[in-house]
Amino acid sequence: MLLHKGETLFRQGESGALYHLRSGLLKIIRIHEDGHPLLINIIVPDEMIPHHSLITAQPYHGTAIALTACEVEPIPASQWYNSLAEQPDKYREIALLLQNKLRMMQQRIDQLTQTAAADRLAMLSKWFEHYISPASLTDLLTQDEIGQLIGLRRETVNRLLKAAGEHSPSAFPAQH
């Protein structure tokens, strides 16, 4: 199935299929009780989601929205869980998928632990560049969302973007 930028794949609290992202990028947002959205994850090609339901079914933890045009393969939940029962070697496949996600999250933690705010933004921009070049980070995410990913206020992100003079990832060379 094809999703266009901005289209919703699934909503927080619903239950249903699992999905294999073949191409594109998805963002996962979680809506708090006060209605405030929080960007909690970026899904990249070849990921199976939702991660927390790869072994047992759970309602969707957040809402999945296409950041770019996406090709997604829906996998009916019953088909997925039946295949696990019939093919125990699939658990290794799941473990490898989760291992890859953990490694990605370790990279994200490295971004968050940079002391300088500009370095955090530079690392995030460089990471995104791998998936979206020649587009820039600000073509896909709002300043609020960028701030949520790197632990900065929107105003700080705005100041850093203005100081760089442009919005492309190359405007934020990593400082070492």
C-alpha positions in Angstrom: 0.0 0.0 0.0 1.2 3.5 -0.7 1.0 6.4 1.8 1.5 10.0 0.8 3.3 12.5 3.0 1.0 13.4 5.9 -1.3 10.4 5.7 -2.0 8.3 8.8 -1.2 4.6 8.8 -2.7 3.8 12.2 -3.9 5.7 15.3 -2.9 5.5 19.0 -5.1 3.1 20.9 -6.4 1.2 17.9 -5.5 -2.5 17.3 -4.8 -4.2 14.0 -2.3 -5.3 11.5 1.5 -5.1 11.7 3.4 -3.3 9.0 6.6 -3.7 7.1 7.9 -0.3 5.9 9.5 -1.0 2.5 10.4 2.6 1.7 10.0 6.1 3.1 9.9 7.4 6.6 7.1 7.4 9.3 6.9 9.4 12.5 5.2 8.0 15.6 3.5 10.6 17.7 1.9 10.0 21.1 -1.0 12.3 22.1 -1.1 13.1 25.8 -4.3 13.6 27.7 -4.1 17.3 27.3 -4.0 16.9 23.5 -0.3 17.8 23.2 1.5 15.6 20.6 5.0 14.2 21.3 7.2 12.8 18.6 8.5 9.5 20.0 10.0 7.6 17.1 11.1 7.7 13.5 10.5 4.5 11.5 13.0 3.8 8.6 12.8 1.4 5.7 12.8 -2.3 6.5 11.4 -1.9 10.0 8.4 -4.0 11.2 6.0 -2.0 13.4 4.6 -1.7 15.9 7.8 -2.9 17.7 6.0 -3.7 21.0 3.6 -6.1 19.2 6.1 -8.2 17.3 5.6 -11.1 19.7 2.2 -10.4 21.3 -0.6 -8.2 20.2 -1.1 -4.8 21.9 -3.0 -1.7 20.9 -0.9 0.9 19.0 1.1 3.0 21.4 1.1 6.0 19.1 -0.1 7.3 15.7 2.0 6.6 12.6 2.1 9.4 10.1 4.0 9.4 6.8 6.9 11.9 6.7 7.6 11.1 3.1 5.8 9.0 0.5 5.9 5.4 1.9 5.4 1.9 0.6 4.0 -0.2 3.4 3.1 -3.9 3.5 0.3 -4.6 5.9 0.5 -8.0 7.6 -2.8 -9.1 9.3 -2.2 -9.8 13.0 -3.7 -13.3 12.9 -1.4 -14.2 10.0 1.7 -12.8 11.8 1.0 -14.5 15.1 0.0 -17.8 13.5 3.3 -17.8 11.5 5.2 -17.4 14.8 3.5 -20.4 16.3 4.2 -22.5 13.1 7.7 -21.2 12.5 9.7 -20.7 15.8 12.7 -19.5 13.8 10.9 -16.3 13.1 11.7 -15.3 16.7 15.3 -14.9 15.7 14.1 -12.6 12.9 12.3 -10.5 15.4 15.3 -10.5 17.7 17.4 -9.1 14.9 14.8 -6.5 14.0 14.7 -5.3 17.6 18.5 -5.4 17.8 18.7 -3.1 14.8 16.2 -0.7 16.4 18.2 -0.7 19.7 21.3 0.2 17.7 19.4 3.1 16.1 18.2 4.2 19.5 21.8 4.1 20.8 22.7 6.5 18.0 19.8 8.7 19.1 21.1 8.6 22.7 24.5 9.7 21.4 22.8 12.7 19.8 21.0 13.6 23.0 24.2 13.4 25.1 26.1 16.0 23.1 26.7 18.9 25.4 26.3 21.6 22.8 22.9 22.2 21.4 24.3 22.9 18.0 26.1 19.5 18.0 22.8 17.7 18.8 21.1 19.4 15.9 24.1 18.6 13.6 24.0 14.9 14.5 20.3 14.6 14.0 20.6 16.4 10.6 23.4 14.1 9.6 21.3 11.0 10.6 18.3 12.2 8.7 20.4 13.1 5.6 21.1 9.4 5.1 17.4 8.8 4.5 16.1 12.1 3.0 18.9 13.7 1.0 18.7 16.1 -0.8 15.7 17.3 1.3 16.5 18.8 4.7 15.4 18.0 8.2 13.1 21.1 8.3 11.3 19.9 5.2 9.9 17.0 7.2 9.7 18.0 10.8 8.5 21.1 12.6 10.9 23.0 15.0 8.8 21.5 17.9 9.4 18.0 16.6 13.1 18.6 16.1 13.3 19.9 19.6 11.5 16.9 21.0 13.9 14.5 19.3 17.0 16.3 20.7 15.8 17.6 24.0 15.7 21.3 23.1 13.0 23.9 23.2 11.5 25.1 19.9 13.0 28.5 20.5 16.5 27.1 20.8 16.0 25.1 17.6 14.8 28.3 15.8 17.8 30.2 17.0 20.2 27.5 15.9 18.6 27.3 12.5 18.8 31.1 12.1 22.4 31.2 13.2 23.2 28.6 10.6 21.6 30.8 7.9 19.9 27.9 6.2 17.9 24.8 6.8 20.0 22.1 5.1 21.9 19.4 7.0 25.2 20.7 5.6 24.5 23.9 7.5 25.2 22.0 10.7 28.7 20.6 10.5 29.4 18.4 13.5 31.9 20.0 15.9 34.5 17.8 17.5 
